[in-house]
Amino acid sequence: MILKYKNLIIFFSALIVLLGLVVGTELIFNPIKNERLKQETLSTLKIYFDQATDFETNTLETIDGVEITRSVRVYNDVEPLGYLYEANMENAFGNIRIRLVVEANDTIAEVIFVELNQTMYQQQTKNIAEQYVFQKLKGSITDASAGATSYSIQTLVTMIQTIGSHHDQTDKFDIKLPYQDYYGEGYVVEDSTNLTIDGAQVKKETVTNKGIVYTISKSGIYNSDVVTEKEITVIVVLDTEGQILAVLLPTDLYQHTKGNFYNNALEFAQSFVGKTFDDVLDGQAGATTDPGAFNSRSLILDILLIAKGDYLA
């Protein structure tokens, strides 16, 4: 009997030691394994988001035969960069695996074929994939196949729509549109053109039923004692009637002297808010009691006159 108890004690002692080794090994090596997997994922993400430093993983799922194999939200520190999805689906002719790169505002930036194992219509399927670039990812995304009956194309359409449905259910970035304060939520930029006018780089965005936004960058003298020119960017937000809703001077794009000089220039720029381009006249740059930022104000006025000329053309 004593021998039996001794054997049981030895058995349970060995079992405890074994369990301790298993748990200890897991505690030591599992973090190493997880870190390795994280770095592998980051390496993939950096191909499409070169500033990626971190990510969060969504729950994976299979929906109507479409296997979502990767679903992540991508960050640069805490700044949202976008989403990356990967999905796989089989059909009668083989297998298709795609990767969707999606911007933080839900716009599809790229559709990549990781695998396109189909016997026919490979190029046509790739052409259809290109039709989804710049579309908003959602479950109700438009069918870009135009009635094509190819298994490959229909499989691709099903996959993208399914990823869209998956995306609809995941946690989204709380992204505030740049002109939301003036146009409200959900406004749509229906047209965007880039122009060069009088040495200035002009981006003109037409917002559906809301107005027009000019983003204009131009260089000019910033110090009367030197002839060196530096660039500033002015953003002019207009409503549909041509009223100026805002004149913005982004500090990160303002290369003239900051401090009180910037404040003086900003005050001059904002003096046009509530007016129209009819009120923007040559010679107004000196219309202030503080001459400190005269060169910057002159450049701002030049930029406003460029916007006026295009708007009234």
C-alpha positions, 0 to 999 in steps of 0.5 A: 500500500505504501509503495502504491502511494509512493508511485502515485506521488511520483506520478503526480509530481512528474505530471506537475513538473511536465505541466510546469514545463509546458506552461513555462515554454508557452509563456516564454515562446508564445510572445516570441511567436506572436512578435514574429507574426506581427512583424511578418504582417507589418512587412506586408502592410508596409508594401501598401502603407509605407508609414505603417507602425501598428495594426488591429485585427478584425474577426475573420469569417467565411461568408457564402463560400468567401473566406476572409483570411486577413482583415486589419486596420492599419495605423501610423502610431495612432493615426489611421492609414487604412484597411487591408483585406485578403479573401479566398474563393474556389469555383469550378475552374480553380481558386482566386485569392485577392487583396484589397488595399482600402484608404481610411475614408473607405476608398479602394486604392488597389485590388491585387491578385495574390492568386488567379488560378483560372483556366480562362478569362484571366486578363478580363478578370484583371480588367474588371478588378481595375473598375473597383479602384476609387470606389467606396468599399461597401456591401452594396458596391456596384457590380462592375462586371456589366453582365459578364457570365464568366465564372472568374469575373463573377467570382471576383465580383462576389468576393469584393461584394462580400469583403464590402459586407464584412467591412460594413460590420467591422470597426471603422475609423472615425474620419472627419472629412477636411471640409466637414465644418463647412459642408457637413457630413457625407459630402461628395467631391464629384470632380477634382482637377489640377492646374498651373496658373501664373506659376501657382499649383492649383487644385480645384475640387467641385463638391456636389450641391455644396460648392468649390474648394481651391487649394493653391500653392505659390512661392513669394518673397517673405522678407523685404531684405532678401529676394528668397522666395518661399511657398505658402498654401491657401485653401478657399472654400466657397458655397454654391453662390460663390460666398467665401466660407473659409480661407485657410492657411495650413501651418504645415504648408506655410513656409513664411515666417510664423509667430505674429507674422503668421497671425497677421497674415491669417487675420488678413486671409480670414477678412474675406470670409463671408464675402465673394470674389467681387470683394477681392480687389488688387491692392488690398494687401496693405489694408491693415494697420500692421505692416509686419506681414506685408509680403505674405499678405501680398502673396495671399492676395495674389492667390485669391486673385488667381482663384477669382480669375478661374472661378469667374472665367 
